[in-house]
Amino acid sequence: MNQDYQGIEQLLAKKIGLGRDKIGQRQLIKAINIRQKACGVNNVSDYLKRLESSAHEFQQLVEKIVIGETWFFRHREAFFLLRHYVQTEWLPSHSQETLRILSVPCSTGEEPYSIAMTLLNSPLTSGQFAVEGMDISQTALTIAKKGIYGKNSFRFHDQVDHEQFFQVEQNRYQICESIRHQVKFSAKNLLSAWPPNHPPYDVIFCRHLLIYLDEVSRDRVLKTLDRLLSEGGLLFVGAVETSLIKGDNFRFLSRPSAFAYQKVPVASSDLPLTPPQPPKPDQRSPLKKRPSATLPKPPKKEIQLSPLEMAQQFANQGKLKEAVQCCQTYLQRNPIDAAGYLLLGEISQAQGNLEEAQRCFQKALYLRPNYREALVHLVLLRESQGDRQGAAILKNRIQRLDNLQG
Ligand SMILES: C[S@@+](CC[C@H](N)C(=O)[O-])C[C@H]1O[C@@H](n2cnc3c(N)ncnc32)[C@H](O)[C@@H]1O
């Protein structure tokens, strides 16, 4: 890339946080050349000057380079967790308040509408929650406001109640008014300033943006999200973004495939916010023995936990190294337990060790060929690695499994 292209790359990094090589050089150069021609500018050097002086043209280039890939109920476990959180934690102590949820970036609206659908099927009434969808792309927001979608917005059809939430005409799905009313859309560059007294959100979905940002911008965005989120509130990120959340302010919630963090309240920063989940039948350890002396101490002394339960609890607290150690101990004693590999895979993913995560999910699937959770994890990993074909094969497998189970 010559200097002028590099100049544009730097401008994009400065203004929208786009990291180098995050969307591929060829794609970037192609977008620049299309816009340069559309402006009737002779060379890239002049086009760079145009970008520096014209906010309108800068926005046009942004529209060309952003990746708006999204669909309804993407990582559906996130929405199960949202409903569970609202029902068990938020509502009991805020019954007179309005739950405020932000979806940024919201792209063409599938994510904030999925949030509204989830909450309309929860104990909340429509007056008890408000969803805001924000994105830098005006093109995406126009589609979001219209609320008309095609088949591509639904990757797993069984996840969406078409009759309840859409008017369907052949392959055209129009969001119904009751859902549209719940979501307000606005344009926002997440790197731009927010008013200092902006009211906090109880839940923020910030999924599939952090991976495109450079390190400095990512830190800046995470600080902003921290400031915008109320204490005890939830932050949802994308499957491959869990490794990017650093620091003590957010505690990883080890709910399979939800990719969620809870903002730690200042006063109780070393207590687990959510009690450990009762183990699923296949996660129950057959061991009756006390945990080995070489393991880290369990977080709650009064409860005798199996190594796998301890691993889950450490993961809930964001203590990932300890969680891995417990998982490995468990697997040494229970080498054919698929649930142990699934958990180790999730923890490895949270640590950013995607290779190990993949190995564990594959092992879980080998041990239990119809393990839906493991299949979903592998789909997400393949998609994040750009392996669409591999992901599609696994999605078909999930679909067949769902059909079998009725
Ligand atoms: C892959 S989509 C994510 C949509 C949705 N959150 C999801 O996970 O399905 C990424 C979106 O980020 C938006 N985006 C990119 N840079 C942004 C920025 N600096 N501020 C706000 N939105 C941005 C793009 O316009 C695009 O719609």
The ligand as an SDF file (V2000), in Angstrom:
LIG
                    3D

 27 29  0  0  0  0  0  0  0  0999 V2000
  -20.8630   -7.1250   12.3770 C   0  0  0  0  0  0  0  0  0  0  0  0
  -21.9180   -5.7790   12.7350 S   0  0  0  0  0  0  0  0  0  0  0  0
  -22.4450   -6.2200   14.3650 C   0  0  0  0  0  0  0  0  0  0  0  0
  -23.9440   -6.2020   14.5260 C   0  0  0  0  0  0  0  0  0  0  0  0
  -24.4800   -6.8770   15.7970 C   0  0  0  0  0  0  0  0  0  0  0  0
  -23.9610   -6.2500   16.9800 N   0  0  0  0  0  0  0  0  0  0  0  0
  -24.1670   -8.3510   15.8180 C   0  0  0  0  0  0  0  0  0  0  0  0
  -23.3290   -8.7810   16.5940 O   0  0  0  0  0  0  0  0  0  0  0  0
  -24.7800   -9.1040   15.0530 O   0  0  0  0  0  0  0  0  0  0  0  0
  -20.7170   -4.4770   12.9770 C   0  0  0  0  0  0  0  0  0  0  0  0
  -21.3230   -3.0820   12.9130 C   0  0  0  0  0  0  0  0  0  0  0  0
  -20.3970   -2.1650   13.5200 O   0  0  0  0  0  0  0  0  0  0  0  0
  -20.6480   -0.8860   12.9850 C   0  0  0  0  0  0  0  0  0  0  0  0
  -19.5200   -0.0130   13.3480 N   0  0  0  0  0  0  0  0  0  0  0  0
  -18.2540   -0.0630   12.8780 C   0  0  0  0  0  0  0  0  0  0  0  0
  -17.4980    0.8730   13.4740 N   0  0  0  0  0  0  0  0  0  0  0  0
  -18.3070    1.5450   14.3470 C   0  0  0  0  0  0  0  0  0  0  0  0
  -18.1120    2.6130   15.2570 C   0  0  0  0  0  0  0  0  0  0  0  0
  -16.9190    3.1960   15.4050 N   0  0  0  0  0  0  0  0  0  0  0  0
  -19.1630    3.0470   15.9810 N   0  0  0  0  0  0  0  0  0  0  0  0
  -20.3880    2.4560   15.8370 C   0  0  0  0  0  0  0  0  0  0  0  0
  -20.6360    1.4480   14.9920 N   0  0  0  0  0  0  0  0  0  0  0  0
  -19.6020    0.9800   14.2490 C   0  0  0  0  0  0  0  0  0  0  0  0
  -20.8330   -1.2030   11.5060 C   0  0  0  0  0  0  0  0  0  0  0  0
  -21.5320   -0.1980   10.8400 O   0  0  0  0  0  0  0  0  0  0  0  0
  -21.5770   -2.5320   11.5240 C   0  0  0  0  0  0  0  0  0  0  0  0
  -22.9640   -2.3250   11.3460 O   0  0  0  0  0  0  0  0  0  0  0  0
  1  2  1  0
  2  3  1  0
  2 10  1  0
  3  4  1  0
  4  5  1  0
  5  6  1  0
  5  7  1  0
  7  8  2  0
  7  9  1  0
 10 11  1  0
 11 12  1  0
 11 26  1  0
 12 13  1  0
 13 14  1  0
 13 24  1  0
 14 15  1  0
 14 23  1  0
 15 16  2  0
 16 17  1  0
 17 18  1  0
 17 23  2  0
 18 19  1  0
 18 20  2  0
 20 21  1  0
 21 22  2  0
 22 23  1  0
 24 25  1  0
 24 26  1  0
 26 27  1  0
M  CHG  2   2   1   9  -1
M  END
$$$$
